[in-house]
């Protein structure tokens, strides 16, 4: 059992007088450890990530978040800028983010001494414990698979103990002598492991955990976005789309947003008329949608607020407005998914060949190998979602058999 002490606030204050945390770690050690994290990669290593969300989105977001915090501190205490350069601030921010642990610790802002809150903190000894989860024996699909695997896979847990006022790392089973103590950081994408911790799991991990991951696709605003809709949507959105949609990981927000983007005046006005006859289309009570006389160009602006959720960001239409509208929605999803896939600079097969070559020759730097594994995984997730978008678009545009289209009760007539 390892304990990381949590002293009282007054003790911390007196102890820190004339003391700096970085005196515990040599600068050379910190720089070496951080050199595996993409925020501190050189241009040659970053080049291997061209076209990836890790580089184009997540690395930039972390840079921006840390810089924002730095400038807040400088605004409050201007002398910080002279004594702590921003690069040093980024280094120690990433030391905390990469080696810290989120645990329930005493809430120092609360008068209730027994109250705790989730806090990110570095704890002596525990910060040296590395990640380990066994390779899944079978692909993880459902949330229940994921939860069970994480629960059984981690051999330790970390909690705060009130009685001893310490953070405690407990082994859940007997650990043989001379065996490294590890914790499970959770089932995450390799991009996440690399961005925050500087390591990746083997390519097989990507294959077995694919269905737990998401890909990022942006849907920009159309150039001719009509005024009756534009007041509800000021900018484009980027959506996290599941590699394997299920009941608990659905692309409903992106699909609803696409419906809003492609909806025409006729779509929303006609659907409002249908709602007046059958409010259950949106799960509403009978008589809850009142009919009003309006001019068409005013009607669309008002009707869209009835048939779609314009208070959400982005605005979404939660149900299909018409057959043609649903086809248009999936067409735009497919269009931007394919455009996103085209940004990758190489194919999955090429990455596989590079990894096989490195397995045989061991000639790549660690960062280059990590970059190849991450970009390969990202392409796999995007390809999985791309297959779904293409299949949905194809399905919606497949003509119905004549005997079905003209059967009694089928009113779409091959639509």
C-alpha positions as CSV (number, residue, x, y, z in Angstrom):
1,X,0.0,0.0,0.0
2,X,1.4,3.4,-1.0
3,X,0.3,6.6,0.6
4,X,0.6,10.2,-0.7
5,X,0.3,12.6,2.2
6,X,-2.2,15.5,2.1
7,X,-1.0,18.0,4.8
8,X,-3.2,20.8,6.2
9,X,-3.3,24.1,4.3
10,X,-1.2,26.0,7.0
11,X,1.4,23.3,6.9
12,X,1.6,23.4,3.1
13,X,2.0,27.2,3.2
14,X,4.9,27.1,5.8
15,X,6.6,24.2,4.0
16,X,6.6,25.9,0.6
17,X,8.4,29.0,1.9
18,X,11.6,29.0,-0.1
19,X,10.8,25.6,-1.7
20,X,9.9,24.7,-5.3
21,X,8.3,21.5,-6.4
22,X,10.7,21.2,-9.4
23,X,13.6,20.8,-7.0
24,X,12.5,17.2,-6.5
25,X,13.0,16.4,-10.2
26,X,16.0,17.3,-12.3
27,X,15.3,19.4,-15.3
28,X,16.9,16.8,-17.5
29,X,14.5,14.2,-16.3
30,X,11.4,16.4,-16.8
31,X,12.5,17.4,-20.3
32,X,13.2,13.8,-21.3
33,X,9.8,12.6,-20.0
34,X,7.9,15.4,-21.7
35,X,9.7,14.9,-25.0
36,X,7.4,11.9,-25.6
37,X,4.3,14.2,-25.3
38,X,3.2,15.8,-28.6
39,X,3.0,19.3,-27.1
40,X,6.8,19.3,-27.0
41,X,7.6,17.3,-30.2
42,X,9.9,18.8,-32.8
43,X,8.6,19.6,-36.3
44,X,9.9,16.3,-37.7
45,X,7.9,14.2,-35.3
46,X,4.8,16.4,-35.7
47,X,5.0,16.0,-39.4
48,X,4.0,12.3,-38.9
49,X,0.7,13.5,-37.5
50,X,-0.3,15.7,-40.5
51,X,-4.0,15.3,-41.3
52,X,-4.9,13.9,-37.9
53,X,-7.4,15.2,-35.3
54,X,-4.7,14.7,-32.7
55,X,-2.5,17.4,-34.3
56,X,-5.2,19.6,-35.9
57,X,-7.6,19.7,-32.9
58,X,-6.5,18.2,-29.7
59,X,-2.8,19.4,-29.5
60,X,-3.9,22.9,-30.4
61,X,-6.7,22.8,-27.8
62,X,-4.4,21.8,-25.0
63,X,-1.9,24.5,-26.0
64,X,-4.8,27.1,-26.0
65,X,-6.1,25.9,-22.6
66,X,-2.7,26.1,-20.9
67,X,-1.9,29.5,-22.4
68,X,-5.3,30.8,-21.3
69,X,-4.6,29.8,-17.7
70,X,-1.1,31.4,-17.9
71,X,-2.5,34.7,-19.2
72,X,-5.1,34.7,-16.4
73,X,-2.3,34.4,-13.8
74,X,-0.2,37.1,-15.6
75,X,-3.2,39.4,-15.5
76,X,-3.6,38.9,-11.7
77,X,0.2,38.9,-10.9
78,X,2.2,40.6,-13.7
79,X,5.6,39.6,-12.2
80,X,4.9,35.9,-13.1
81,X,5.7,36.7,-16.7
82,X,9.3,37.6,-15.8
83,X,9.9,34.8,-13.4
84,X,8.1,31.9,-15.1
85,X,8.3,31.8,-18.9
86,X,5.3,30.3,-20.7
87,X,7.2,27.3,-21.9
88,X,8.1,26.4,-18.3
89,X,4.5,26.9,-17.3
90,X,3.5,24.5,-20.1
91,X,6.0,22.0,-18.9
92,X,4.8,21.9,-15.3
93,X,1.1,22.0,-16.5
94,X,1.8,18.8,-18.5
95,X,3.7,17.2,-15.6
96,X,0.4,17.6,-13.6
97,X,-1.8,16.5,-16.4
98,X,0.4,13.5,-17.3
99,X,1.4,12.3,-13.8
100,X,-1.6,13.6,-11.8
101,X,-4.5,11.5,-10.6
102,X,-8.1,12.6,-10.2
103,X,-9.3,11.6,-6.8
104,X,-11.9,12.7,-4.2
105,X,-9.9,15.0,-1.9
106,X,-11.1,17.3,0.9
107,X,-12.8,20.4,-0.5
108,X,-10.8,23.3,1.0
109,X,-13.4,25.8,-0.2
110,X,-16.1,24.2,1.9
111,X,-16.7,24.8,5.6
112,X,-17.7,21.1,5.9
113,X,-14.4,19.4,6.6
114,X,-15.8,16.0,5.6
115,X,-16.8,17.2,2.2
116,X,-14.7,16.1,-0.8
117,X,-14.6,17.0,-4.5
118,X,-12.9,15.5,-7.5
119,X,-9.4,17.1,-7.9
120,X,-6.4,16.5,-10.1
121,X,-3.3,16.2,-8.0
122,X,0.2,14.8,-8.0
123,X,0.9,12.5,-5.1
124,X,4.3,11.2,-4.0
125,X,5.1,7.7,-5.2
126,X,1.6,7.2,-6.8
127,X,2.7,9.6,-9.6
128,X,5.4,7.0,-10.5
129,X,2.8,4.2,-11.1
130,X,2.4,3.4,-14.8
131,X,-0.6,2.3,-16.8
132,X,-1.4,-1.3,-17.4
133,X,-4.6,-3.0,-18.8
134,X,-4.4,-6.5,-20.3
135,X,-5.2,-6.9,-24.0
136,X,-9.0,-7.7,-24.3
137,X,-9.6,-11.3,-25.3
138,X,-12.5,-10.3,-27.5
139,X,-13.4,-6.9,-29.2
140,X,-15.2,-4.5,-26.8
141,X,-18.6,-3.5,-28.2
142,X,-21.3,-2.7,-25.6
143,X,-20.8,-0.3,-22.6
144,X,-21.3,-3.4,-20.4
145,X,-18.3,-5.0,-22.1
146,X,-16.2,-1.9,-21.5
147,X,-17.2,-1.5,-17.8
148,X,-16.6,-5.2,-17.0
149,X,-13.2,-5.2,-18.8
150,X,-12.0,-2.1,-16.9
151,X,-13.2,-3.4,-13.6
152,X,-11.5,-6.8,-14.0
153,X,-8.4,-5.4,-15.7
154,X,-7.1,-3.0,-13.1
155,X,-5.2,-4.7,-10.2
156,X,-5.2,-1.6,-8.0
157,X,-7.5,1.4,-7.0
158,X,-6.8,4.8,-5.6
159,X,-9.0,6.5,-2.9
160,X,-8.8,9.1,-0.3
161,X,-8.9,7.8,3.3
162,X,-10.4,10.2,5.8
163,X,-9.0,8.5,8.9
164,X,-5.4,8.7,7.9
165,X,-5.8,11.9,5.8
166,X,-4.0,10.2,2.9
167,X,-4.5,9.1,-0.6
168,X,-4.2,5.3,-0.6
169,X,-3.2,3.0,-3.5
170,X,-4.5,-0.5,-2.7
171,X,-3.7,-3.7,-4.5
172,X,-6.9,-5.7,-5.2
173,X,-5.0,-9.0,-5.3
174,X,-1.6,-10.5,-4.3
175,X,1.3,-9.0,-6.2
176,X,4.4,-11.1,-6.6
177,X,7.7,-9.7,-5.3
178,X,9.8,-7.7,-7.7
179,X,6.6,-6.9,-9.8
180,X,5.9,-3.4,-10.9
181,X,2.8,-1.8,-9.3
182,X,0.5,-0.5,-12.0
183,X,-2.9,1.2,-12.4
184,X,-5.4,1.1,-15.2
185,X,-5.8,4.5,-16.9
186,X,-9.0,3.3,-18.5
187,X,-9.9,2.2,-22.0
188,X,-9.0,5.2,-24.1
189,X,-7.9,6.0,-27.6
190,X,-4.2,5.9,-28.4
191,X,-4.4,9.6,-29.2
192,X,-5.6,10.3,-25.7
193,X,-2.8,8.1,-24.1
194,X,-0.2,9.9,-26.2
195,X,-1.4,13.4,-25.7
196,X,-1.6,13.2,-22.0
197,X,0.8,10.5,-21.0
198,X,3.4,10.1,-23.8
199,X,2.8,6.4,-24.6
200,X,0.6,4.3,-26.8
201,X,-0.8,0.7,-26.7
202,X,0.1,-1.8,-29.5
203,X,-1.8,-1.7,-32.8
204,X,-3.8,-4.8,-31.7
205,X,-5.3,-2.6,-29.0
206,X,-6.8,-0.3,-31.7
207,X,-8.4,-3.3,-33.4
208,X,-10.0,-4.6,-30.2
209,X,-11.2,-1.3,-28.8
210,X,-12.4,0.3,-32.0
211,X,-16.0,0.3,-31.0
212,X,-15.3,2.4,-27.9
213,X,-14.0,5.3,-30.0
214,X,-15.2,8.3,-31.9
215,X,-14.1,10.3,-34.9
216,X,-14.4,14.1,-35.4
217,X,-16.3,15.5,-38.4
218,X,-17.1,19.1,-38.9
219,X,-20.2,20.3,-40.8
220,X,-19.6,23.9,-42.0
221,X,-22.4,26.3,-42.7
222,X,-23.7,26.4,-46.3
223,X,-22.8,29.5,-48.2
224,X,-26.4,30.3,-49.0
225,X,-27.7,29.7,-45.4
226,X,-31.2,31.4,-45.3
227,X,-31.8,34.2,-42.9
228,X,-34.8,32.4,-41.2
229,X,-32.4,29.7,-40.0
230,X,-29.1,31.6,-39.7
231,X,-30.3,33.5,-36.6
232,X,-30.2,30.2,-34.7
233,X,-26.8,29.1,-35.8
234,X,-23.8,31.4,-35.9
235,X,-20.9,29.0,-36.6
236,X,-20.0,25.5,-37.7
237,X,-19.8,22.6,-35.3
238,X,-17.5,19.6,-35.0
239,X,-19.2,16.4,-34.0
240,X,-17.8,13.3,-32.2
241,X,-19.3,10.3,-34.2
242,X,-19.1,6.7,-33.0
243,X,-17.1,4.1,-34.8
244,X,-19.9,1.6,-33.9
245,X,-23.3,3.3,-33.2
246,X,-25.4,1.6,-30.6
247,X,-28.3,2.5,-28.3
248,X,-25.9,4.3,-26.0
249,X,-23.5,5.8,-28.5
250,X,-25.6,7.2,-31.3
251,X,-24.9,10.0,-33.8
252,X,-28.2,11.6,-33.1
253,X,-26.8,15.1,-32.4
254,X,-24.9,15.2,-35.7
255,X,-27.9,13.8,-37.6
256,X,-30.3,16.3,-36.0
257,X,-27.9,19.1,-36.8
258,X,-27.7,17.9,-40.4
259,X,-31.5,17.9,-40.7
260,X,-31.5,21.5,-39.5
261,X,-28.8,22.5,-42.0
262,X,-30.7,21.1,-45.0
263,X,-34.3,21.8,-43.9
264,X,-36.3,23.9,-46.4
265,X,-39.1,26.3,-45.8
266,X,-41.5,23.8,-47.1
267,X,-40.1,21.0,-44.9
268,X,-40.7,22.9,-41.6
269,X,-44.0,24.5,-42.6
270,X,-45.4,21.2,-43.8
271,X,-44.2,19.3,-40.7
272,X,-45.8,21.9,-38.5
273,X,-49.1,21.2,-40.2
274,X,-48.6,17.5,-39.6
275,X,-47.9,18.3,-35.9
276,X,-51.2,20.1,-35.6
277,X,-52.9,16.9,-36.6
278,X,-50.6,14.5,-34.7
279,X,-48.5,16.1,-31.9
280,X,-47.3,12.7,-31.0
281,X,-44.8,13.0,-33.8
282,X,-42.7,15.0,-31.4
283,X,-44.0,13.3,-28.3
284,X,-46.4,16.2,-27.5
285,X,-49.9,16.1,-26.0
286,X,-52.9,16.5,-28.3
287,X,-53.9,20.1,-28.9
288,X,-50.4,21.4,-27.8
289,X,-49.6,22.8,-31.3
290,X,-51.8,25.7,-32.2
291,X,-52.5,26.8,-35.7
292,X,-51.7,30.4,-36.6
293,X,-52.1,32.3,-39.8
294,X,-48.7,33.6,-41.1
295,X,-47.1,34.7,-44.3
296,X,-44.8,32.0,-45.6
297,X,-41.5,33.8,-45.1
298,X,-42.5,34.5,-41.5
299,X,-44.0,31.0,-41.1
300,X,-40.7,29.2,-41.7
301,X,-38.8,31.2,-39.0
302,X,-41.6,30.5,-36.5
303,X,-42.3,26.9,-37.6
304,X,-38.7,25.8,-37.3
305,X,-38.8,26.7,-33.6
306,X,-41.8,24.4,-33.3
307,X,-40.6,21.4,-35.2
308,X,-36.8,21.6,-34.3
309,X,-35.0,22.4,-31.1
310,X,-33.5,25.8,-31.8
311,X,-32.5,26.4,-28.2
312,X,-30.0,23.6,-28.4
313,X,-26.5,24.3,-29.6
314,X,-26.2,23.4,-32.3
315,X,-30.0,23.5,-33.2
316,X,-31.3,20.0,-34.0
317,X,-34.3,18.5,-35.6
318,X,-34.9,15.4,-33.6
319,X,-37.1,13.5,-36.1
320,X,-37.0,13.3,-39.9
321,X,-39.0,16.1,-41.5
322,X,-39.6,14.3,-44.7
323,X,-38.2,11.5,-46.8
324,X,-36.3,13.9,-49.1
325,X,-35.1,16.0,-46.1
326,X,-33.7,12.8,-44.4
327,X,-31.9,11.8,-47.6
328,X,-30.4,15.3,-47.9
329,X,-29.3,15.2,-44.2
330,X,-27.4,11.9,-44.6
331,X,-26.0,13.1,-48.0
332,X,-24.4,16.1,-46.2
333,X,-23.1,13.8,-43.4
334,X,-21.5,11.5,-46.0
335,X,-20.1,14.4,-47.9
336,X,-18.2,15.9,-44.9
337,X,-17.2,12.5,-43.6
338,X,-15.5,11.7,-47.0
339,X,-13.9,15.1,-47.0
340,X,-12.5,14.5,-43.5
341,X,-11.1,11.1,-44.7
342,X,-9.4,12.7,-47.6
343,X,-7.3,14.9,-45.2
344,X,-5.3,11.9,-44.1
345,X,-1.9,11.7,-46.0
346,X,-1.6,7.9,-46.1
347,X,-3.6,4.7,-46.1
348,X,-4.0,2.2,-43.3
349,X,-2.2,-0.4,-45.4
350,X,0.8,1.9,-45.7
351,X,0.9,2.4,-41.9
352,X,0.7,-1.3,-41.4
353,X,3.6,-1.8,-43.7
354,X,5.7,0.8,-41.9
355,X,5.0,-0.9,-38.5
356,X,6.0,-4.3,-39.9
357,X,9.2,-2.8,-41.2
358,X,9.9,-1.2,-37.8
359,X,9.2,-4.5,-36.0
360,X,11.8,-6.2,-38.2
361,X,14.4,-3.4,-38.3
362,X,13.7,-1.3,-35.2
363,X,14.7,1.8,-37.0
364,X,12.1,4.4,-36.1
365,X,12.3,6.8,-33.2
366,X,9.8,6.2,-30.4
367,X,7.8,9.3,-31.4
368,X,7.6,8.3,-35.0
369,X,6.3,4.8,-34.1
370,X,3.8,6.3,-31.7
371,X,2.6,8.8,-34.4
372,X,2.1,6.0,-36.9
373,X,0.1,3.9,-34.4
374,X,-2.1,6.9,-33.5
375,X,-2.8,8.0,-37.1
376,X,-3.5,4.4,-38.1
377,X,-6.1,4.1,-35.3
378,X,-7.7,7.4,-36.2
379,X,-8.1,6.2,-39.8
380,X,-9.6,3.0,-38.6
381,X,-12.2,4.8,-36.5
382,X,-13.0,7.2,-39.4
383,X,-13.3,4.3,-41.9
384,X,-15.8,2.5,-39.6
385,X,-18.0,5.6,-39.3
386,X,-17.6,6.3,-43.0
387,X,-18.9,2.8,-43.8
388,X,-22.0,3.6,-41.8
389,X,-22.6,7.0,-43.4
390,X,-22.3,5.6,-46.9
391,X,-24.5,2.6,-46.1
392,X,-27.2,4.9,-44.6
393,X,-27.1,7.2,-47.7
394,X,-27.3,4.2,-50.0
395,X,-30.2,2.7,-48.0
396,X,-32.2,5.9,-48.1
397,X,-31.8,6.2,-51.8
398,X,-32.7,2.6,-52.6
399,X,-36.0,2.4,-54.4
400,X,-38.7,0.3,-52.8
401,X,-39.9,-2.8,-54.6
402,X,-43.0,-2.0,-56.7
403,X,-45.2,-4.5,-54.9
404,X,-44.3,-2.8,-51.5
405,X,-44.5,0.8,-52.7
406,X,-48.1,0.4,-54.1
407,X,-49.4,-1.9,-51.3
408,X,-52.4,-0.6,-49.3
409,X,-51.3,1.7,-46.4
410,X,-47.9,2.6,-47.9
411,X,-48.3,6.3,-48.8
412,X,-44.8,7.2,-49.8
413,X,-45.2,5.7,-53.3
414,X,-41.7,4.7,-53.8
415,X,-40.3,7.6,-51.9
